[in-house]
Amino acid sequence: ARGPWGGGGSSWAQPQLRWARWDAAGRTLEVGVGPAVAPRGACLTIYVYVPESLQAPPLLFAGEGVGREVAEALDALSERAAGKRTPLSVLVDQAVAAIEAGMAGHPGWGEEGLTGGSFDDVALLPPGHLKAADALVCFAVAAVRSLRRVSLLDPFPPTLLDGLGGRDFDACSQCLLSLPRLDTPAPHLSTQQGFLLRWLLDLKGVLVGGVRDASAETEHACKGDFVIALNHGSEPTFDAAAREHGTVRAYHGSSLENFHCILRCGLKSFSGTKRMNTGDVYGEGVYLSSDLRLARSFAQRGKTWPRSALGTHVTCVACCTIALHPGIRRQKETARMGGGDGAPLNSIPHTYYVVPDPRFVRVDSLLVIPDGPTQGSQPAARRDAGEGAGGGAAAGTAPPPLEARPGAPGQGQGAPRQR
């Protein structure tokens, strides 16, 4: 989604494209429009029907709750588009502009209306969503603490831009670290805290589908580990490749500081750039592994925020589906991973998947591991639970010894180095 327009008033109070979701069965694009920090329920929804025939123009419809003035403007815009065969992207931009004009002066969309409203939409979440919200705050905290925060905290909270439109990292850090514990009944949120939390929970076209126990994803899960389910809706390029070539489950481990950006921008390949961390022996692309334990060895943990209910540290692994497009490379290997404390090495056969085009990999869920492995070795409780062969490396420490390093390096990392 594009950013808010300039002009008078605060940019975060200007209407903008909030989300877009494609319904392949109905050939309809659902578009949400509203200020960047407005509750999702306060946004307006429009629908664009895209006919199968390239000769037919797209049709624009107003969703429920759209006022008469805005609906009439959208009808007129649809009629003009039909005569000119307006491209879909241009039509959506024009629709957003029409809504901005029609909603000018709307009390719920102005600065006073936004700052005077309640934050029940983020303060009174169901328990599962509160847990996911806690993790999302942890991701943002890890990003803002990083030396690479300029690139990692992208996108940036619009209400924390300074007077010149620059990113105020200090204000962002202070606001994040001052958030109250989210699982308390009706936590008190200041206006800035409410705006920030609402923005963090808005993943544009991706919806948080709740939280489930991690045992559904892996037999190596321990008590307290959980999975955040993500609902992407239809993605035409991915769906077409999946139907034609099939799919496979794979995992991508990364430093905690990368997940704020991964959630919002998807996995990206940084092979051949200065952001690459571990080489690209098998070519350029996003690297994933068929074995979650190996992916986790690249998932460096990070500190949480002071009032997090997840403990002092968190580790995260992206659980992905790959559409097996012919351009994707596969490399079978057997890695040998140690359990620590003199335990024998375990042989783990797995497959590297190298995805040059990130459109063919989708992050379906996130495995969140509260209080991840300690510096140097895992706590005995976790080793006893069967995680000895899959223990990840703590931040700043070397991962467990492997004959072949796992193929799920962090965001932007390439294949394991040759040894």
Salt bridges, closest charged atoms under 4 A:
GLU72 OE2 - ARG68 NH1 3.18
ASP93 OD1 - ARG2 NH1 3.44
ASP121 OD1 - ARG198 NH2 2.85
ASP183 OD1 - ARG181 NE 2.66
ASP202 OD2 - ARG18 NE 2.76
ASP202 OD1 - ARG40 NH1 3.62
ASP202 OD2 - LYS204 NZ 3.87
GLU217 OE1 - ARG212 NH2 3.66
GLU217 OE1 - ARG249 NH2 2.97
GLU219 OE2 - HIS220 NE2 3.60
ASP225 OD1 - ARG382 NH2 3.23
GLU235 OE2 - HIS232 ND1 3.30
ASP239 OD1 - ARG362 NH1 3.90
GLU244 OE1 - HIS245 NE2 3.80
GLU257 OE2 - ARG148 NH2 2.78
ASP291 OD2 - ARG293 NH2 3.00
ASP341 OD2 - ARG383 NH2 2.91
ASP357 OD2 - ARG359 NH2 2.82
ASP364 OD2 - ARG249 NH1 3.10
ASP364 OD1 - ARG362 NE 2.88
GLU387 OE1 - ARG296 NH1 2.59
GLU387 OE1 - ARG382 NH1 3.41
GLU403 OE2 - ARG336 NH1 3.34
